[in-house]
């Protein structure tokens, strides 16, 4: 078991925990990041709304078209010098473990009780930047306090899918003995 699981259990936070290695950027929340948080969430929501409307027709084709659209839009922004500007954040770290609504940082050095703004790319089919706010429960543990609904859904799905992959891998290894 990961230290995050034990930490959550002692605090009455009921969650499953999976190990990860996701690069993250973060800064103390001083109120300067709210606009970026909303901008990143709104950009994805527009695509997700369109995707949901078209999903009944042929989900895979819609997903591929969305990925192509995002790549073309990114190339277009670079060509016209409109690269998406993200605010510089204070430090980089790595998410070593995830739970529903909580995360454990590899290096940590957080100030307990301090609110933080975080940004990372969730490694799913449709890589995108996830932005959120979280409260430090210890020098390494963060509890998510503000996250876009679609990001919560994808974040929780990532945890569940990772857990299922781990179970399949354990079963495979057990069957090989």
Secondary structure, DSSP 8 states (H G I E B T S, - for coil): --HHHHHHHHHT----EEEEEEEEEEEE--STTHHHHHHHHHHHHHHHHHHHHHTTT-HHHHHHHHHHHHHHHHHHHHHTT--------SEEEEEEEEETTEEEESS----TT-EEEEEEEE-SSS-EEEEEEEEESSSSEEEEEEE-HHHHHHHHHHHHHHHHHHHHHHHHHHHH-
